[in-house]
Amino acid sequence: MNLDNIHNIYFIGIGGIGMSALARYFHASGKKVAGYDKTKSDITDALEDIGIAVHFEDSIAEVADAFLNYDTTLVVYTPAVPKDHRQLAYFKSDNNFTVLKRSEVLGLITKNTFCLAVAGTHGKTTTTSILGHLLQECDVEQTAFLGGISENYNSNLILNGSKVSVVEADEFDRSFLTLSPDLACITSMDADHLDIYGDASELVKSFEDFSKKIKPGGKLFVRNGLPLEGITYGIEDDSDYSVQNIKIENGAYVFDVKMPNATLEDVQFNLPGRHNLSNALIALAMAVEFGCPCQQLVEALASYKGVKRRFTYQIKTEDLVYVDDYAHHPEEINAVHQAVREMYPGKKVLAIFQPHLFSRTKDFADEFAKSLSQFDEVLLLDIYPARELPILGVDSNWLLQKIENKNKQLIAKKDIVAKIKESDAQVVLTMGAGDIGVEVKQIRESLLNAN
C-alpha cells in the first residue's frame, strides 16, 4: 500500500510505547491522527498536548467521521488489544478498511529507507535509543522509533529526516519478520514469550528467520556466543568489536574499544551495568559500520543520558539511592543486580518486584526465584496480568515460597512506601513491566519528604 494516499490514521492501543511513537511520526508527517486506549497515562496526555485526539471508551460512536472513510484511513492496532475489542472487530469486519499491526506499518515506513534494526530478548530499547542518539549527534537524516522515552529527547521518537530509520525489531508475535533491515543486531536470544512460541527452540528459529530478512549486502551483528554467523561484539573477549580495559571513574565506565582496524581509547559511558556497556558497544559498532566518524561517536556516547525506567535514578544521595527499572525477565533482574552491586558494593539492597504475566511467571518461576534471592531484602507484588487470564496455582505467593532469601514479603501496592520506610536498606529498587511504574513518582516524593 502507498502511505502517501492515506490521510487519516486511527490507532487502537495508541498509548502503547511503540504505538505512540508511530502516532507522533504520522502527526509530524501531516496526517490526521486519533486513537483509543484503555487508560489515560502520561503518554496519552503528551499525545493530546500535540493535538492528537485520544479517547478511552471502546465504542464506534467515539470514532470521528473522518476515520470512518475507508478510502483514506489506515487502522493500526497492537497485538496486546483483545480479540473481542469492539472497535477492532468493527474495522476488521468491513473488508474495505485496511487494518494492520503496528509491526506491519513499521515495515512499510522503513522499507524504502536505510534501516538499522535492533533485535534481542533484552536490551532492544536502550540499544536503539543509544544508536538513535549517536546518529543524531552525527547529523544523520534519520527517524528513530524507540520503545521507551529517551532522557536526551524526552520522547520515543527522534525525527531528523527520512533517509535512515532506526527501529526495535520485536520478537513478540514474530513481529520483526515484517522488517527488511540493512544493518541489524541480535543482543540476546534467551527464552521468553513462550505463551506465543510454545518452545524455546521456536524462538531461536524466529531469530534465524529474522537474520535472513537482511537486505542483500547488509550486515548482521551478533553478541559473541550466540549461534548465528555475523560481526561479533563482546566484553573483554576476542570479538570483532570488544570493550577492553574497563575502569569506573566518578560512577561512569571508561574503557577502550577494539575494532577490526583500530582501537578507540578512553571512551566514556555513563549508564551502570555490564549489560548497558554491551548495549553501548553494539550501538557504537553499528554506527561505525554505517560510516559515522569515530571521534564524533565517542563524544556522542559520553553525552547519552539513558531511557526512562531503564536503571533510572529517582534518588541519589549519600544516605539513599532509589533506582527504577523495567526488568521483567530473570536475566534482566540479574543484570540490574550486577549493576547495583558493582556501583554500590557493601550496601544493603531492597528489591520490590511486580511479576508481569501469569504465563511468564509460570515458565520462569525457578529462575525468578533465583534472581530475586540475590538481593538482601525482597518485597513482592501481585502478578500484573496485562493481556492474560489467571492460571490456576500461579500467583505471587507461590513464587514467594520459591525465593530462598528469608527476608521476603508479599505486599500490596498501597503499602510500598511504608515497607520501604521500615527497612534499613541504603539502595531501593523497583522493577517490573506492569503498572508499578505508575507508583514511582509517589514513592520518590514520599521518600524525599521523609528525609
N, C-alpha and C positions, 0 to 999 in steps of 0.2 A: 504494500500500500504506500501511497505517496502522502507523507505527513504535511506537505505544502497545501494539500486540498482540504485538510482538516482545520476547522476554525474553532471548534469547541471541544474541550477535553473534560470529561467527568470522571472523578476518582472515587472508587468505593474502597474506603480504608485510607483516606487522604492523610490521616495523622500518623501513619507509619513513617519511620525514618527514611526508608528508601522511596516510598510513595511521595512524601512531601518534597524530596529533592527533585523528583520529576515534575511535580506541580510547579515548583519555583522555576524550573527550566522553561516549561511551556509558557508560563506567565511572562517571563522575561523575553520570550520569543514573539510576544504579541497575541497569543491565543487567549480565548476566553476560558477561564478555568474555574471549576467549582467541585465540591465533593461532599461525601458523607464520612463521618467517623463515629465510632461508638461513644467515645467520651471526649470532653473538652480537655485540652492539655496546653502546655507551653508551645508545642509545635503548631497546634491548630490556631492558637492566639497569634502566633507570628505570621501564619498564612493570611489570617484575616487582616492583620495590620498592613499587609501589602496589597490588599484589595481582592483577595480570593474568598469567595463565599463558601462557608462551611456550615453544615447543619448536622444534627445529631439524632434525628428520628428516621428510622428505616421506613420511609413512605415515599411512593412515587409523587405524591402531592407536593413534596418538598423540592422536587427537581424542577428547575426553571425551564420554561418552554423552549428556550434556545437549545437546550441539551436533549430535547426530545425529537430533534430533526436528525434522522439517521444519515442523511446525505453529508452532513458537515460535522458530525460528532463522533469522537472516539471515546469509548468507555474503557477505563483501565481499572483492574482490580488486583488485590493481593490474595494469594492462596490462603492467608490467615482468615479471610472472611468465610463464615459458614455457608454451606451449600444451600441452605434454606433462606438465605438473605433475600428479602422481598425485592429490593431494587435490582440486585444482580439477576435474580430469576426473571424479572420483567425484561431487562435488556437482552438476556440470553434467549428468551422465548420468541423474540422477534428477530428472525434471521437477517433482517436488513441492517441491524446495528452491528458495527464492528466492536467486538468485546475482546480485549487482550489482557493477558497477565502483565504485570509490571516488567518482568524479565524480557518478555517479547518486545515490549516498547523500547526498552533499553537496547535490545539488539537492533531494532530499526534505526534508532538515533545514531548508534555508533558504527553502523555498517559502512558508511562512506567516510569515516574518519580514520586517522591512525590511532588504533585503540590499544591502550595499556590496561591489562586486566589482572586483578589480584585475587587468587583463589586460595582456599585452605579452610580447614575447620576452625582454626584460631588465627587471629592476627590480621584479618582482612581489613577491618575498619581503620585501625591505626596505620597499617602499611599504606593503604590507599590515601589516607589524609597526609601522610609524610610525602608520598610521591606527588600528590597534587600540589603541596606546598613547594617542593623542590622545583617543579616545572614552572610554577607561578613566579618564583624568585628568579628564574632564568628567562622570564618573559615569553614563555611558550604560549601560543594561541590555543588554549585548552578549555574544555569543560570537564570538571571532575565531580562525579556523583559519589557522595560519601555516605556511609552507613552510620554516621554519628555527627555530632556538632563539633566542628573544628574550633579549638580555642583561638587560633590565629585569625579566623574569619567570622567567628560566631555564626556559622552557617553549615549546612550539609551540602552546599553547592558552591564550587569555585567556578566562576564564569568569566573567561578571558578570551573567548573566541571559539571557533568550531572545527578547527583543523585536526585537533587532537582530543581524544576522550580518555578519561581515567575512570575505571569502574571497579566495583566489587563484583567478583564472579561467584555468585551464591550457589552452593551445592544443594541447599534445601529444595526439595521438589525437582531436582536436576535443572534448576533454572539457568545455570551457567552454560548449558548446551545451546542456548539461543545466541550466544556471542561468537564473534569471529575475530579474535584479537591479533594484533601484530606482535606485541610483546606480552607475555603472560608469566606469572609466577605461581608456584604452589608452595604455601608456607607449611602445611601440615595435612595429614590425612587420618587423624585419629577417629575412631568410631564415634558417630553421632547421628542424629536423625534416623535412628533405627525404626522409628514408627513409620517412616517413609520407605527406607531401603530394606528393612527386614533383616539384613545380614551385613556385617562389616565388609565382606568381600564385594558386595554390590556397590557400596560406597566407593571403594577403591577403583572398581571398574568405571564408575562415573567420572572420576578424576582422569583416568586413562582416556576416556572418550573426550573429555574436555581438552586434553593435551593435543588431540587430533584436530581440534577446531581452529588451531592457529593457522593464520594465512600462510601461503607459500612464501618462503624466505623469512618468515618470522622466527622468533626465539622464545624458548621456554627456559625459565629459571626454576630450579628445584632446591629445596633445603637439602643439604648433604645428608644422605642416609635414606631418603625416600626412594622407592623402587621405580623411578622414572628417569629417562635419559634427558639431560639438559645441562645448561650452565649451572654449576653448583655454587652454593653460598653456605657459610657456616661460621661458628665462633671458635677461634683458636684451633683450627684444623687446616687441612690441605686443600680446601675448596678453591674454585676459580676466584671467588671473592671471599675474603676471610678477614674477620676482625682479629687483630693481634695486639699484644702489649697493653692490656686493659688496666686503667687506673681509675680510681674515684677521687675527684677533686671538687670540693665545695658542693657535694651532692650530685655531681654530674659525672658521666663517663667521659674519659679522654682515652683515645686509642688510635691505632694505625689501621688502615685498610689496605690489605694486599690485594692487588688487582692483577689480571693476566699480564699486563705490560708495564705496570708502575705500582708505586706504593704512596698512599696519602698518609701523611703523618700528623699527629696531634689533632685528630678530628674530635669535636665535642658534641655530645648529645645529652640532653637534659632530663629525659624520662628514665626512671629507675627500672631495673629488672632486665635479666638476660633476654627474655622474650622480646622486650622492646628494642634491645640492641640488635637482635636478629631482624626485627621489622625494619629498623633504620637501615641496616646493611642491604637488604634486598631492594628497598626503595632507591637507595643510592646507586646500586648496581644497574637497575633498570634505567635510571636517569642517565647514567654514564653511557650505557649501550644505545640509548636514544640519541645521544650526541651532545648533552649539556656539558659546559665547561667545568672541569673538576673543582677549580678554586671557588667558583660561584656556588657549587653544590655544597662544599664544606661550610661556607658561610651561611647558606640557607638551612642546613641541618642544625646548626647551632642556634638558630632563631625559631626552631619548631617548638610549639608550646603544648601540643597534645590534643586529645579528644575528650570531651566531657564524658564522665563515667568510665574512663579508662585510667585507672590509678590516679584519680583526680584528688588532689589535696583540698580538703574542706577547712581543716585547721592544721596549722604547722607552727607550734610554739615549743619552747623548751620543755614545758610540762605535759603537753598533749599533742598528739598527731592523730588526725581523723582523715582517713582515705576512703573514697567511694569507688567501686569498680563494678563493671558489668559481668564479671566472671560467673558463668553458669554451667560450666563443664569441669570435671575433676582436674584436667590438665591446666585449665585457666586458673583454678584455685591454687594449684601447685605453683604456677608462675607468679601469682600475687604473693604467695608465701615466700618464695625465693627472693623476690624484690624487697619485701619488708624486712626480712632477716638480714639481707645484705646492707640495707640502708640504716637499720636500727638494731644492730647486734646487742643482745643482752636485755632488750626492753621486753616487757610483758605485752602480749598482743591478744586483743579480744576480737573475735570474728563473728559478725552477725550475718547469717546466710539465709536467703529465701530460695528454696529449690524452685526450678522452672520446669513445668510439665510433669505429669504423673508418669508418662512413658519413659522420659529421660531419667527420672529418679529410680524407676524400677530397673532400667537397663544398666545403670551405673551405680547402684546403691553401695556396693562394697568399695568402689573407687572413690565415691563421695565421702564415705566414712573415713577412709584412709587419709584423704587430702585434708579434711577438716580436723582430724585428730592431731595434726601437726601444730595447731595453734594452742596457745596457753589456756584460752577460755573460748567456749562456743555457745552462741545463742542462735537457736534455730527457729525460723518462722514456718507457718503452714505453706504447703506447696501452692505456687501460683499456677492455676490450671491453663491459662491462655485459651487455646482452641480446643482443649480436651475435656472429656467427662472423667470423673473419678475412676480409679482402678481398685477393685476390692483388695484390701490388705496393704495398699501402698499409700502411706501417709508420712508425715514428718516424725511422728512418734516412733514408727517402725525404723526410720533412718537414724533417729537419735540413739536407739538401742545399739546400733552397729558402731557408733563412734566410740573409740577406746578411751579418749580423754574423759576422765571423771568429772571435770569442771565444765559441765554442759547443761543446758536447759532448753525446753521448748517454751516459747513465749508468744504473746500476741503483739501485733504491730504497735498497738497503743502503749505498750509497756517498754518499748525500746529505750527511750531516754532514761527512764527510771532505772532500768537494769544496767545501763552504761555507768550511771552515777554511783551505783552500788559497787562497781568494780574498781580495782586499783590499777587497771591496765593503763599503760602510757601510750599505747598505739591502738586505735579503734578502726576496724574495717567494716564497711557494709558491702555485701556482694549479692548479685543476682540480676536476672534479666526481666523480672516481673515488675510489680508496682512498688518495690522497695525504693526505687529512685525518687518516687514522689515524696518519700519521708525525709530525704536527705536535708532539704533546706531547714525543716523544723528541728531535726537533730542538731544540725550545726548551730542554729541560733540558740537552742536551749543549752548546749554545752558552753558556748561563748558567754552567755549570760550567767551561767553558774560559776564562771571564773571571774 
